[in-house]
């Protein structure tokens, strides 16, 4: 492959020139939890992650909990970003690094982030070169053993970090992934669980993973391809998942808010998805998939058989 990927060391050097100390501080941990210390949300929502938190006691003190780095790229998502931030912080994970890279939002997102800044390892709100660039900036500052990113219109479910880190410790996998919910904003209701069947290298070109429910070891991390607009996660999985040990958690770990401004729902993004497809399938990247029709039939059969047996 001849993909031009940015050097994260150069991004990190830029931050250090700006005076950012590295490694970043971890999020404040309290044995009594953070719920009563975080700002009150400006809404009347109840439940997770507004009036509920993970009980810190679920984290066994006999375990040396590895550092987990969460990166959130953000741009003009003031309707959702507070939910995202709270779903990270109220996991009450005892060794958390949380980085928020906002692209200079003009809708109030920056004010929300600032409100929670005492509990964020690093944040900024300034113009960037798009989502991929924001994610790369965030991971250039990361120092965790395990990584994930959560977009500013998605959120984690209660006890997700506990389940994921337990799975890493138990299986010694390099990549852990799970199911997810979709929440329909216009109808104010959850859609069925998005289930994932075991990820197999042979069928890796068929998109199946749910991005906010994916976590990986820093040892396999690579830069995001910043030329892409929509398929950032799919292309990254092609590079870092293949050949590495992974483990599926058969329960939902996150919620994706479905709304008209989301890339997966916005009809104006159709051309961007197509451009990404052409780039990914180019000879300089991953190339075309040979015998696609035959593979598609086999993959559909595989899914049906798996669902039937499970």
N, C-alpha and C positions, 0 to 999 in steps of 0.2 A: 504493500500500500504506500501511497505517496500523499497522505493527508497532512496538511499544514496545521499542526497543533501548537498552541502557545506554550511557552516555557513558564511554568508556575513559579520557578525560582525568580524570574525577572519581575513577576507581579509582586512577589513577596518583598523583593528588594525595594520596589517602589514604595510599598507601605512603610518599610523601615526607614526610608529616606524622609517620609512624612512624619516620622517620630513614633510610629506604632511599635510598642514593645512586643517581642515574641519570646516564648509562647504567650498567648493571650491568657487572661485570667479565666478560670472556670466559673460557671454560674454559682451564685451563692447557694449553699446547701444548708437547710435547717431540719433538724430531726423532728420538728413539729410541723413541717411543711411550709409552703410559700403562700398558700391561698389567702391567709389573713394579712399578708404583707404586700401583695401585689395591688396595684390601683384597682379601684372598682370599675367594672365595665359600664359604659354609657348605654346600657340597654336593660331590659327586664328579663333577659334569658336566664333560665335555671338549668341545672344539670351540668354535664361535662361540656366544655372546660370552663364554665362560668361560676358555678357554685360548688363544684366537686374537684377533688384532687386525688392523686394516688397517695395512699398512706405510705410515708417513708419507711415504716416498719417492715414493708414487704421486701426491702433490700437487706438481705442477710449480712450482718456486720462481719461475719467470718470470711466473706468473699471480698477480694481486692477488685472492685468493680473497674473495668477498663474504661479509659476515657472515650466518650462518644462525641463526635463532632457533627452538629446539624447546621447546614447552610440554608438560608432562605433568600432567594432572589425576589425582589419586589418591585412593582411599578404600578401605581394607581389602582390599588386593590383595598381601598379604605373600608369597603363593606365587609371584608373577610379577614384582613391581616391580624386583627386583635385575637380572633379565634385561633388563628395559626400560632401566634406567639404564646398564648396561654396553654395551648395543647402541648407545646414543647416544655415550657417551664413547670407546669403542674404535673408532669411525670415525676417530679421530685427526684430525678436520677442523681445519684451522689457524685458523679464525675462527668459533668456535662460542659461542653464548649458549644456556644450558640452564636452564630455569626449571621447578621442580616445585612445584605447589600441591596440598597434601594437605588433605583436609577434616576433619582431626582423627581419623585412624585409631586404632583401639583394638586392632589385631591384630599390631602389631610393624612395620608399614610405616614409621612415623616413625623408628624406630631404624635401619632399613635406609637410609633417605634420609640420616639424619644421618651414617652411616658413610661415605657418599660425598660429604658436603657440601663438602669442600675442592675438589672438582672440579665443583661446581654453582654457576652464577652467582647464583641466589637460590632459596631454598626456605622453605616455611612449613608448619606442620601445625596448623591451627585450623579450627573449624567454619565452613563456608561455606553457600551457598544451592543447592548442587548442582553437577553437572558443568559446565553452561554457565557458571555464575558463576565456577567455578574457572578455566576456560579463559580467560574474559574478564579475570580478574585477572592471569593470566599474560601475556597479550598486551598488557595495559596497560603492562607494564614492558619490552616488547620493543623492540629498536633495530636489528634485523637488516634486511637487504635482502630476505631470503626467510624465509617462515614455514612451520611445520607443527606439528601436535600429534600426540602418540602417547600413547594411553591406557596405563595402568599394568599392563594384562594383554596388551599387544602388544609386538612388538619389531621393530627394523630388521634387515635382512640386511647381510652384509658388503659394503662399498663402496657402499652406497646413497647416501650424501651425495656421493661422488665422481661417480656417474652422474647424479644429479639436477642438481647445480650445473653440470656440463659441459653438460647439456641446456639449462639456462637460458641459459648463455653462448652456445651454438651457435645456438639457435633464437630467442632474445629473446622467448620466450613469457612470459606472465603466470602460467600455471598448468601445472604438470608433474605427470603422474600415471602410475601403472604397475600391474602385476599384483601379486598377493599369494598367499601360502600360507595355508591354514588348518591348524592343528595340533589334533588331537582329543586332549584331555587324558586322557579315560577310556581310550582305546585306545593312547595313547602313539605316535601315528603321524600323518604328514602326509596331508591330503586333497589332491586334485588342485589344481593352480594355478587360482586365480580370475582368469580373464582378463577384460580390459575391451576393448571395441571403441571406436573413435574417438568421442568425445563430441560430439554434434551438438545445437545449440540447439533444433531442432524437436522432439527427443525428450527434452528436458531433464527432464521430469516423471517419466520412468521411471528409478528408482534403478539406478545401474550402477557408480558410482565406489567404490573401496575406500579408506575414510578414511585408514588409516595409510600409504597409498602416494600421498598427495596433498600437494603443496607449491605455494606461491603467492607472488607478489611482494607486498611490503608495500603497494604502491600500490593494490591492489584489496581489501585486507583490510577486513572489517567485523565488527562485534560479533556474537557468538552471541546468538540469541534465547533468553533464559533461561527462558521459559515452557515450552519443550519439554523432554521427558525423554529421548527416544530418538533422534529424527530430527534432532539438532543439525547433523550434517554435511550431510545431504541438503538441509535448508533453506538452510544457508549457501551450498552450491554453486548453488542457484537464484538467489541474489543476486550472487555474485562471479564465477561462471564465464561466465555468458551474455554473449556479445558480446566476450569477451576471447580473445586468442590462447592456445591451449594446445598441449601436445605430449605424446604418449603414448610412454612407454618400454615396449617390449614384452618385459618380463622382470619377475620378482617383486622387489619392493623391501622387503617387510615380511612379518611373520607375525602372524596373529590367532589367539590361543589360544582354542579353543572349549571352554567349560566351562559347567556348569549355572548359575553365578552371573553369567554374561555376559548383557547385556540382550537380545542376539539369540537366546539359548537359554532364558532363564528364562521359563517359562509364566506366572509371576505378573506379567510386564511386558506381557502382551497388551493390557490396558486402557490402559496408558500409550502404547503404539504407536497405538492407536485415537484417543486424545485428541490426540496429535500430528497425526494425519492430519486430524482435524476442524479444528484450528487452522490448519494450513498451507493447507487448501482453503477456509477462510472468506473472505468477501468483503473483510475487512480485511487479509487476507494475500495469498496468491497466487491465490486463487479456485479454483473447480472446473475440471477439464479437460474441455473440450467434445469430443464425439465420441471419448470414451476407447476404446470398443470398436474403432472403426475404426483409431485410432492404434496400439492394442495389436497388432492383426493386422499392420499395416505394420511395426511395430518388430520383431516376431518374424521376419518375412520378411527384414528388414534384417540381423538377427543371423545367420540361417541363410546368407544369401548371403555375408556377410563371412567367416564361418567356412569356408565352402566354398572361397572364393578364397584363403584364407590357411592 
